[in-house]
Amino acid sequence: MPLLVIVRHGQSAWNLENRFTGEVDIDLTPLGREEARLAGEKLKTFVFGHCFTSALKRAQESLSLILEEMGGAAPPIIIDKALNERNYGDLQGLNKAETARKYGDAQVALWRRSYAVKPPGGESLKDTADRVLPYYRQQIEPLLKAGENILIVAHGNSLRALMMHLENISAEAIADTNLPTGQPRVYMMDENLKIEKVAYL
């Protein structure tokens, strides 16, 4: 019975500053590194066949810290930009509260949380799903079907797109679905990849 574990990277410097981060390559904060280590502590009893992460250093460092905390021989790590955070376009680097004051709370909420609305020059969650899900089906599902446990360390929106698929979350409900930083979410699957149980550690 394979397990899929997803972890959003630990707190980044721009998470702390309440900025739109997107595909900007921002470092973890000391708290973010601690969150990753705590995730590794929670996962110590797990054995993974492969680990997947994005091309951004906050996710890669989080994965490295998780594996360091777990100890033992590290499994193969596959890095791919398909798992990168959603591109927030012209909003990247802007403070979220200041942006809300400029454009209004309702507009910023649409840009941030809706499924299909794109921020100026950026990706919608649907766009993000359109690159994450084919990658998941082609690269990760075959390993799960072969019985491997898989760890994915990526980003709030790339993982929310995957959660929509795995948990049959609607486009309306995903707006209220959040994935905390550094908190492993575990999917227990049967041999056909039907989810039997899902829970945070």
N, C-alpha and C positions, 0 to 999 in steps of 0.2 A: 504494500500500500504506500504509494509515493506521497511525499510531503512537499508542498511549495511554501516557502517563507518569503514574504516581502518586507523590506525595511526601508522607510524613508530616511535619507541621510540625517545626521545630527544637525543641530542648529548651525546656520551659517552666519557670517558677519552681517549680511543684508537681511536675513530673517530678524536678527536682533535689532537692526535699524529700521525695520518695518518698510523695507524697499521691495519693489518688484524685481526679482532676481532673474528668472527665466534662464536663458542660455549663457548669461554672463558667468565666467568661471571664478567663483568666489570661494574663499577659504572657510573652513569650520571655525567656530569660536571655541574657547576652552570648554564651555558647556557642551557644545556639539560633540567634541571629542569624548567627553565623559559619557554622553548619551550613547555614542557608538560602543564604548567599552561596556556599558551596562547591557546593551543588546547582546554583545558577545558573551557576557556572563550568563544571560538567560538561555543562550543557544549552546552552551557547553556540552550538553548531552546529545546534540544533533550531529549527524554525519552527512555531509553534502557531497554529491558527485561532481557538481559544477556550480560555480558562482557567476552571476552576470551583473554587470554594472554599466553605468553610462560613461561617456567620454569626458565628464566634468569632474574636477578634482575633489569636490565636496563629497560626492558619492564614492569615488575611488578610495579616498582616505577613510571614510566611514567603514567601507568593506574591509580595508586593511586592518583597522583597529578591532573590528568584530572578530576577524580570523585570528589576530594576535591574542585576543582575550580567550578565544576558544582553545587555543593551543593545538598541538599535533600538526601533522602534515597538511599544508594548505591544498585544497582541491584546485583544479584548473579554473582560471579566472578569464572570462570573456568580456571584453570591453566593446561597447557599440553605441554609436550616437543615436540609434533608434530609441534608446531608453533615456535620452536627454530630457531635461525639463522642457515644458512647453515654452515656446518663444513668446515673450510678452511684447515684442516689437518696440514701439515708441515709448512704452511705459517702463521699460527696463531701466533700473537705477532710480526711478522716481519714488518718493515717499508715498505710501498708500493713503495716509490720512490727508496729506496735502493734495494729492490727486483727487480724492473724494470732495474736498472743499472746492476745487476748481471745476470739476465736471458733475458733481452731485453724487450722493451715495448710491442712488439707484443705477446710474450708468456704470459706475465702477464695480458695483456688485454684478452687473451683467457681464462685464469684461472678465471679471475674476472667476465667477462661479457657474455661468451658464454653459450649456453644452455646445451650442452652435455659434454663438456670437464671438467674433474675433476682436481683440483689442487692435488699435491702429497699427498696421504694419506687422501684426503678430499672428499667432496660431490660436484657434479655438481649441477646446478640449476634444472636439470631433477630429480636428486635424491631427492632434496628438495621438488619438486612438488609431487613426489611419496609418500611422507608422509603427506604433507599439504593438498592435494586435497581429499584423502579419509577421512581425519578427517573433513574437511569442509563439505563434502557430508553427512557424518554420524551424525555429532554433531550440525552443524550450519544450514544447509539447512532446516531441519524439523522445527526449531524455526522460521526461516524466513517465511516458508510456513504457519505457524500458525499465521502470522501477527505481530510477534515481531520485533522491531528494535534491531539490534545487533551491538556492538562495539568490534572490534578486535584491540588490541595494541600489535604489534609484531616487526618484523625486516625487513630490506630492502629486503633480498632475499626471506624469507618465504612469504612476502606480494607480491613481484614481481611474484612469482610462482602463487599466487592466482589471481593477476591481469591478467596474461596470460589467465587463465581459464575464468574469468569473462568478459574480454574485447576482447577475441579472438585475442590476440597478438601473432604473429608468433614467432618461435624460432629465426629468424633473427632479428626481430624488438625489441625483448626484450632486446637485447644487448644495445640498446640506450634508454631504458626506465629506468628512475630513480624515486625514491620515496623520497622526501625531509623529513628530520627529523621533527617530531612534527607538521606535516601539515595534518589535516583530509581530507580524500578523501571519498566522499559520493556517494553511489550508490542508486538511487531510482528505485525500482523494482515493477513490477505488481505481481498479485497473483501467477503467474506461474514462478516467479523469472526472468522474462525477464527484462533486464536493460532498463529503459526508459530514464534515465539521469545520467551522472556521472560528478562530478566536485570537485575541491578542495574548501574548505572553506577559 
